[in-house]
Each structure stands twice: as structure tokens, then as C-alpha cells.
Amino acid sequence: MSIGVDPQLLRTVSDDDLWRQCRWEAFRGSGPGGQKRNKTSSAVRVVHEPTGLASVASESRSQSENRNRAFRRLRKSLAMEIRLPVDVDAYAPPTWFGELLGSRGRIDLSPKHERFLATAGMALDVLAATKGSVADAARLLGVSTGNFVSLLECDVVLWDHANHIRIASGLKTLKRG
């Protein structure tokens, strides 16, 4: 996919730079909500122009809150949907990843951590490059297999994408522990 931006930077680009790559649309949300919902354009759709990925938010009556939600969802979609190529024979995790490993060499990130989405995207890239092998992906990242699975397990969307990679490679889905 030719996306017109450096795919390596998609996950670490600043909010301001990502914002400039997007098209925003406000519209009236559908469904229940009464008179106010039917008169204001508070729902928001954000489209990342280079990739075509889009996200929508309409939960709030505030357009500003919906913009923020849509933007966070778009950032997550970019990490989860866009796979970057990995040369398994020459791969080394980026330096920022090494800084995230604790003293015991483990990835212990909450989905709220600022580097979680970049880490999740990289984990999926490595998993795809190893044809769904959790053990091989963990080895490339320098963590234990159990720790790698724990990372995948901490977010439902990440877990689902990992299982889609495994299914596409002819492997069984991972079972939650």
C-alpha cells in the first residue's frame, strides 16, 4: 500500500502532525438522544488521508469530545491495521522499545501508556513476519513467550488482530489464559 507518508513514523508521529494528515467531518448523529441530537452536528468522522482509515465518534453531545475520541480511535486503527515489513534475519527492536523493558526484561505496559500503540503495532508486525509464531516473535523482541502473550492479551483489539494473523498463517487461535 502506498500511503504517502513514512510508514515507520505513523505510530510515533506527533498529534499535531497526524492531525494535519486528516480530514474532519461533522454530522448529525443518528439514534436516540432527543431534540438536541437531531439539531446539532456533534458526531465526528476523521479520515487519515494517506491511508484512508477512518474512525467515528458520536457518543457525546460535545463535538470537541467526539473529535478527541475519534482521533484516539484513529491512532489505534493505524497501529492495529497497518503492517510494516520486518526482515526477520536482521531485525532489532527500536531503541525506544529497549527503554520500555523493565529491569527483568519484560514488557509491562498498560493500554493507556503513551507508547502502547507503537509497541502493539510493532508486536503485530513481528508476529506477521514470523507467520504467527508467538515464540519466534517473542525471541525477536527479546522477551519471553509468556510476556509476549501477556502484551497481546491486555487489549481485546490487539488480541483479535494477533489471532487473525495466526489464522491467516494456518495456525490455531490463541486462547486467553
SVG drawing of the C-alpha trace seen along z (x, -y; Angstrom):
<svg xmlns="http://www.w3.org/2000/svg" viewBox="-37 -22 58 47">
<polyline fill="none" stroke="black" stroke-width="0.4" points="0.0,0.0 1.4,-3.4 0.4,-5.7 2.3,-8.9 3.9,-9.1 6.7,-7.2 5.0,-4.1 7.7,-3.8 6.6,-7.2 2.8,-6.5 2.9,-5.1 5.2,-7.7 4.1,-10.9 3.1,-13.8 -0.6,-14.5 -0.2,-17.8 1.5,-16.2 -1.1,-13.4 -3.9,-16.0 -2.6,-17.7 -2.8,-14.4 -6.5,-14.1 -9.8,-15.3 -12.6,-16.0 -16.3,-15.9 -19.1,-16.8 -22.6,-15.4 -25.8,-14.8 -25.6,-11.5 -28.4,-9.0 -30.3,-7.1 -31.8,-8.2 -30.8,-11.4 -33.8,-13.6 -34.2,-17.0 -30.7,-18.3 -29.1,-15.3 -31.3,-15.9 -30.4,-19.7 -26.7,-19.7 -23.8,-18.3 -21.9,-16.9 -20.9,-13.5 -17.4,-13.4 -15.7,-11.4 -11.9,-11.6 -10.2,-10.2 -6.5,-9.7 -5.9,-10.9 -2.7,-8.9 -4.2,-5.5 -7.9,-6.0 -8.5,-4.7 -11.4,-6.4 -13.0,-6.5 -16.2,-7.9 -17.4,-9.2 -20.9,-10.3 -21.4,-9.3 -21.2,-12.9 -23.2,-15.9 -19.9,-17.8 -18.3,-17.9 -14.9,-18.6 -15.2,-15.4 -16.2,-13.4 -13.2,-14.8 -10.9,-13.6 -12.5,-10.2 -12.4,-9.8 -8.8,-10.9 -7.8,-8.3 -9.6,-5.6 -7.9,-6.6 -4.5,-6.3 -5.4,-2.9 -6.6,-1.8 -3.3,-3.0 -1.3,-0.8 -3.6,2.2 -4.3,2.2 -1.1,1.1 1.6,3.8 5.1,2.7 7.6,5.2 10.1,6.9 13.3,8.6 13.4,11.5 17.1,12.2 18.2,8.6 15.5,7.4 16.4,5.4 13.7,3.6 13.9,-0.2 15.9,-1.9 12.7,-3.3 11.4,0.3 14.5,1.3 13.8,-1.7 10.4,-0.2 11.7,3.1 11.8,3.3 14.8,4.4 13.6,8.0 13.5,7.6 9.7,7.6 7.1,5.5 4.7,4.3 2.6,1.7 -0.9,0.6 -3.0,-0.2 -3.0,-3.8 0.8,-4.1 1.9,-6.6 4.0,-4.0 1.4,-1.2 0.1,-1.6 3.5,-1.8 4.5,1.3 1.3,3.1 1.8,2.3 5.4,3.5 4.3,6.7 1.8,7.4 4.5,6.6 6.9,9.1 4.1,11.7 3.1,11.3 6.8,11.6 7.2,14.8 4.0,16.2 2.1,16.1 4.7,17.8 4.4,16.3 7.7,17.9 9.6,16.5 8.1,13.1 9.0,13.0 12.5,14.0 12.9,11.2 11.6,8.7 13.9,10.1 11.1,11.1 9.7,14.4 6.8,16.1 4.6,15.7 5.4,12.0 4.6,11.5 1.3,13.3 0.5,11.1 1.1,8.0 -1.3,9.3 -3.8,10.2 -4.0,6.8 -6.1,5.3 -9.0,7.0 -8.4,5.5 -4.7,6.4 -5.6,9.9 -8.1,10.2 -5.5,8.9 -2.9,11.3 -5.4,14.2 -6.2,13.0 -2.5,13.1 -2.3,16.7 -5.4,17.8 -4.1,16.4 -0.9,18.3 -2.8,21.6 -2.3,21.7 -4.8,22.1 -6.0,19.1 -4.5,18.2 -6.7,19.0 -7.0,16.5 -5.3,17.6"/>
</svg>
